[in-house]
Amino acid sequence: MELYEGRKGYKLFGRFVSVVNIFLQIYVLSLALELSIGFWLQLAAIVAAYLLTDFINGMVHLYMDDNDNYESLAGTTMSHWQGH
């Protein structure tokens, strides 16, 4: 964690990922709002859009939390995932 806190690039990359995730949520929600398929189907589309983007955000969050080697821009290398 000290390495992460000590390097501006990692913090900047983390903020970039956060901004991309937020824009993904806004974009998918805007696509769902444009549909004219009736109230209940549109509500279902909005809920599905939320769940999809929340899942993607969760996967990104899990990946970013697991980065402890900081050997690449995104964090861990394949050797970390393979247990080497």
N, C-alpha and C positions, 0 to 999 in steps of 0.2 A: 504494500500500500504506500510505503514511503516513496517508491519510485514513481507511482502514479501521481502522488501529491507534489512531487518535485519537478515534474515535467509538464510544461504548458501544453505541449502538443497532445498529450493524452486527454487533458481536460477539454481542450478545444474539440478533439474528435468526439468525446462523449456528448458535448453540447450539440455538435452537428447531428449526431445520431438522434438525440432527443427532438431536435427541430424537424428532422425528416419524419420521425414517427408522428408528430403532431400534425404535420401537413398531410401525411397519409390518411389520418383519421378524418381531417376536414375534407379531403378530396373524395374519399369513399362515401362519407355522409352526404356530400353535395350530389354525388351520383344517385344515391338512394332517394334524395328529396326530389329530384327531377322526374322520377317515375310517376306516371299517372295510371296506376293500376288498382285504384280503390284504396280506401282508408286502411283496411286491415292488412292488405298485402303490402302497402307502403310501410306501415308500421313494422311488419315482419321484416321487410328489406332493411329498414333502419336498424332494427335490433341485430339482424345478421351482419350488417356492416360494422356495427359496434363490436360485436363478438369477434369478428375476423380481425379487425385492427387491434383489439385488445390482446388477442392471442399472439399476433405478430409482435406487438410491443413486449409481451411477456417473454417470448423466445429471445428477442434481442437483449432484454434485461438479464435473462439467465446467462446468455453467452458473455455479456459484458462483465457480469459478476464473477464469472469463472476465470477471467483473465488475470493470472497471477505471475506469469513469466515476463510479460511485456517485451517479447523478443521481436515483435512485428508491430505495424501500425495498429492493428486490431487487437493485439495482445498475444495470446498463446500461439504456439506453432503446432503442427500435426504431431510432433513427437510428444507433446504434452497430452494430447488426446489419446495417444496410443499407449501411454503409461511408461514411456522411456525417460 
